[in-house]
Amino acid sequence: MRVITGLARGRKLYEPADGAIRPTTDMVKEAIFNIIQFDIEGRKVLDLFAGTGQLGIEALSRGAESCVFIDESAAAVKLVEKNLAASGLKGGRVSRAESLAFLGAAGRFDLIFLDPPYGTGLLEKALSRIQEFDKLNHGGIIICESPSTAEPPELEAPYCKLKSYRYGKIRITTYTKKDI
């Protein structure tokens, strides 16, 4: 794993020692950042279900103003902290918290990464909570990673699904919040 571009370009990131965390592959990460490349600079980012923290770190490297990294696993939080330190980037805040509960108390964000453990129903629950508590700024983007066989749900206005992309066994789905 490495930072693809930006201020921390080429920096190696630590990978999980065991199989408890499933990092996003470099190919899928590059595809995600090609999709949102013009929507990162100066943005407030949430990396929910952070795992290794690589998505939020990539956003910081590409000019995001700040990134909040949330994971309920103590091992994941330590790994994110280690990767953030290795990247040398500023603007990151790492917290150990239950992801869905965090959404009830958090502020709003411009960019939200959702990559929960597959097959848990957490993706759908997180999308529902984001909509319920209105956690996305107008024009913001939610990026979801799921198995290619899963079809993330439609959301109610002002939230809407933008597009879905397939990369082998992975599906990337984007949502936004539009003005009504």
C-alpha positions in Angstrom: 0.0 0.0 0.0 1.2 3.5 -0.8 0.0 7.0 -1.3 -0.6 7.5 -5.0 -0.1 11.2 -5.4 0.0 14.6 -3.8 2.1 15.8 -0.9 2.8 12.3 0.4 3.2 10.7 -3.0 5.0 7.4 -2.9 5.0 7.0 0.9 4.5 3.5 2.0 1.7 2.7 4.4 1.6 0.0 6.9 -0.7 -3.0 6.2 -2.6 -5.0 8.7 -0.7 -7.9 10.2 -3.7 -10.2 10.1 -6.7 -10.6 7.9 -9.0 -8.6 10.2 -8.9 -5.5 8.0 -9.5 -5.7 4.2 -7.5 -2.8 2.7 -8.8 -1.2 -0.6 -6.5 -2.3 -3.4 -4.3 0.3 -5.1 -6.2 -0.3 -8.4 -9.6 0.5 -6.8 -8.2 3.4 -4.7 -6.8 4.9 -7.9 -10.2 4.5 -9.6 -11.9 6.2 -6.7 -9.6 9.2 -6.8 -10.0 9.5 -10.6 -13.7 9.7 -10.0 -13.5 12.5 -7.4 -10.2 14.2 -8.4 -11.7 17.7 -8.7 -13.7 17.4 -5.5 -11.0 17.0 -2.9 -9.1 20.2 -2.4 -10.1 22.2 0.7 -12.8 19.6 1.6 -13.8 18.2 5.0 -13.5 14.4 4.8 -14.9 11.5 6.9 -13.3 8.1 6.5 -15.9 6.0 8.3 -14.8 2.3 8.9 -11.3 3.7 8.4 -9.4 0.3 8.6 -5.9 1.4 7.5 -6.9 5.0 6.9 -5.5 4.9 3.3 -8.6 6.6 1.7 -8.5 9.6 4.1 -4.8 9.8 3.9 -4.9 9.9 0.1 -7.5 12.7 0.3 -5.3 14.7 2.7 -2.3 14.2 0.4 -4.4 15.6 -2.5 -5.3 18.8 -0.6 -8.3 18.0 1.6 -8.6 20.5 4.5 -9.2 17.8 7.1 -10.1 14.2 7.6 -11.8 12.4 10.6 -10.9 8.7 10.7 -13.4 6.5 12.6 -13.1 2.9 13.4 -14.4 0.8 16.4 -11.4 -1.5 16.3 -8.5 -0.6 18.6 -6.1 -2.3 16.2 -7.4 -0.3 13.2 -7.2 3.0 15.1 -3.5 2.2 16.0 -2.8 1.3 12.3 -4.5 4.6 11.1 -2.4 6.6 13.6 0.8 4.8 12.4 -0.1 5.4 8.8 -1.0 9.1 9.4 2.4 9.6 11.1 4.2 7.8 8.3 2.5 10.0 5.7 3.7 13.2 7.5 0.3 14.8 6.7 -1.5 17.3 8.9 -5.3 17.7 9.4 -6.2 14.2 10.4 -8.1 13.3 13.6 -8.4 9.6 14.5 -11.1 8.4 16.9 -12.2 5.0 18.2 -15.9 5.0 18.0 -18.8 2.9 16.8 -19.4 4.2 13.3 -23.2 4.5 13.3 -23.2 6.2 16.7 -20.6 8.6 15.6 -22.9 9.8 12.8 -25.5 10.9 15.3 -23.0 13.3 16.9 -20.7 14.4 14.1 -20.9 17.6 12.0 -21.3 17.7 8.3 -18.7 16.7 5.7 -18.0 17.4 2.0 -16.6 13.9 1.2 -17.5 10.6 3.0 -15.8 7.3 2.4 -17.8 4.2 3.4 -16.0 0.9 3.2 -17.5 -1.3 6.0 -16.9 -5.0 6.4 -18.8 -6.8 3.6 -22.0 -8.7 4.3 -22.8 -6.9 7.6 -25.5 -4.6 6.4 -23.4 -1.7 7.7 -23.2 0.1 4.4 -27.0 0.4 4.1 -27.3 1.4 7.8 -24.5 4.1 7.4 -26.2 5.5 4.3 -29.5 5.6 6.2 -27.9 7.4 9.2 -26.1 9.9 7.0 -29.4 10.8 5.4 -31.3 10.8 8.7 -28.9 13.1 10.4 -28.1 15.1 7.2 -24.3 14.6 7.4 -23.3 15.6 3.9 -22.9 19.3 2.8 -24.8 20.3 -0.4 -22.8 19.2 -3.5 -20.8 16.8 -1.3 -20.0 13.2 -2.3 -20.4 9.8 -0.6 -18.1 7.1 -2.0 -19.1 3.5 -1.1 -17.1 0.3 -1.6 -19.0 -3.0 -1.7 -18.9 -6.4 -3.4 -19.8 -6.1 -7.1 -22.8 -8.3 -6.5 -24.3 -5.9 -4.0 -26.5 -3.0 -5.2 -26.4 -0.1 -2.7 -29.9 1.5 -2.1 -31.4 4.5 -3.6 -31.7 7.4 -1.1 -34.5 10.0 -0.6 -34.1 13.6 -1.9 -32.1 15.7 -1.5 -29.7 12.7 -1.5 -29.3 10.8 -4.8 -27.2 8.1 -6.3 -24.9 9.4 -9.0 -23.2 6.4 -10.6 -22.0 2.9 -9.9 -18.7 1.4 -11.2 -17.4 -2.1 -11.3 -13.7 -3.1 -10.8 -13.5 -6.8 -10.8 -15.2 -8.1 -7.6 -15.6 -4.5 -6.2 -18.4 -2.0 -6.8 -17.9 1.7 -6.2 -21.1 3.7 -5.8 -21.3 7.5 -5.5 -24.0 9.6 -4.0 -24.5 13.4 -3.6 -26.8 15.9 -1.9 -28.4 18.3 -4.3 -30.2 21.5 -3.7 -34.0 21.1 -3.9 
